């Protein structure tokens, strides 16, 4: 019986050591991942929004796609909404004349950009866009 208790105690110690080792690996890996995160880009979200609007107006859909936050892109794919659809709505089918940034403010992890789009016919559309960082760069999230 003493031998069985000794074996059980030895098993528990080894089990605890394995768990402690795994936890150490996880903590170390997550610390390295945080250290590997690139520094935030100095390009403001408002400039990214202007780039998106200009790329849309010039029908450079691939360029716009690269500036979308992954979760937004995935949602659009799920509902069958294409970058072209977004761009056509944003630019009134390529008639965007000017982008006027009215305000930019950080709200927690997001940055909200308030904008007025001005079209060739003189009409204006007021809008707000939300941005999140991905690998240090602002991406359109909503």
C-alpha positions, -999 to +999 in steps of 0.1 A: +000+000+000+029+024+008+043+018-027+010+027-043+007+059-022+043+068-032+036+062-069+004+083-067+022+111-050+050+109-076+024+110-104+007+141-089+040+159-086+049+151-122+014+162-134+017+195-115+052+200-130+039+194-166+010+218-160+033+245-145+056+240-176+027+244-200+015+276-182+050+290-184+052+284-221+018+300-226+027+331-206+060+334-224+044+330-258+018+356-251+044+381-238+064+375-270+033+381-291+027+414-273+063+424-279+060+414-316+031+438-321+043+466-344+041+501-331+011+521-341+013+538-375+014+575-375-011+577-404-044+589-388-077+572-394-090+603-412-062+599-438-071+562-443-107+572-448-096+597-475-076+570-492-106+546-491-128+573-507-103+581-534-097+545-542-134+539-544-139+569-567-111+555-589-126+520-588-094+505-572-114+479-552-084+458-542-068+488-526-100+494-506-102+457-496-067+460-480-080+488-457-109+469-443-108+454-408-110+415-412-143+412-393-160+437-415-146+420-447-158+386-434-193+400-426-195+414-461-185+381-477-212+363-455-240+386-467-228+388-503-218+425-501-189+434-523-163+462-520-177+475-553-212+478-537-197+498-508-177+520-532-206+527-555-228+538-526-200+559-510-191+577-542-226+579-558-212+558-586-179+575-589-191+611-587-173+620-555-156+654-558-142+661-523-139+645-488-141+669-459-130+656-426-151+673-399-138+656-368-117+626-356-119+613-321-106+582-303-133+563-284-117+534-265-101+510-291-120+527-319-114+560-337-145+577-351-141+599-382-169+623-390-169+633-426-188+651-453-187+638-488-192+664-515-204+652-550-200+668-585-237+678-585-231+699-553-249+675-530-234+665-497-236+635-475-226+635-438-213+602-425-193+586-397-168+558-400-153+537-372-117+524-374-098+497-354-061+490-355-048+458-371-011+452-368-006+489-360-026+503-389-061+518-389-086+497-408-123+505-416-144+486-391-178+501-396 
